[in-house]
Amino acid sequence: MQNFDTDGFDPEPTRTAISRIIARYPEIGDDELGEVLQYLRNEASGRDIDIITSDETLCPQYRQLCREHYIDRLRPMEKVQFAIVLIAIALLLVLLRAIARAG
C-alpha cells in the first residue's frame, strides 16, 4: 500500500535518496548538502524526520548534520535578534509604567 501526502505526492523515494546522502555525511559535496538541507528545512514532514532518525545507522550522521547546520534550533544571529526583541519589550514596559505613574 502506497503512503501519499495530502497532495498525492509519495515521499518515500525522496526520503530514501536523502537518507542515502545523510549516511555519507560529512563526506558529501556542496550540491548534496544543499539538497539535504532544503529537504529537511522545507519539504520533510514530521513523519519523514521520524523515519530518518529511527534508523540507527543514520543517527550519528543526522545529529552531526543538525548540529553543524542549525537544523531545528536557532542560529546565533537569530538568538541575538530574539534577545534584542526581549530587551525592547522590557524597555517598553518600563517606559509605559513610568508614564502610568506620572499620569
Residue, then its C-alpha position, 0 to 999 in steps of 0.5 A: m500500500q502506497n503512503f501519499d501526502t495530502d497532495g498525492f505526492d509519495p515521499e518515500p523515494t525522496r526520503t530514501a535518496i536523502s537518507r542515502i546522502i545523510a549516511r555519507y555525511p560529512e563526506i558529501g559535496d556542496d550540491e548534496l548538502g544543499e539538497v539535504l538541507q532544503y529537504l529537511r528545512n522545507e519539504a520533510s514532514g514530521r513523519d519523514i524526520d521520524i523515519i530518518t532518525s529511527d534508523e540507527t545507522l543514520c543517527p550519528q550522521y543526522r545529529q552531526l548534520c543538525r548540529e553543524h547546520y542549525i537544523d531545528r534550533l536557532r542560529p546565533m544571529e537569530k538568538v541575538q535578534f530574539a534577545i534584542v526583541l526581549i530587551a525592547i519589550a522590557l524597555l517598553l514596559v518600563l517606559l509605559r509604567a513610568i508614564a502610568r505613574a506620572g499620569 
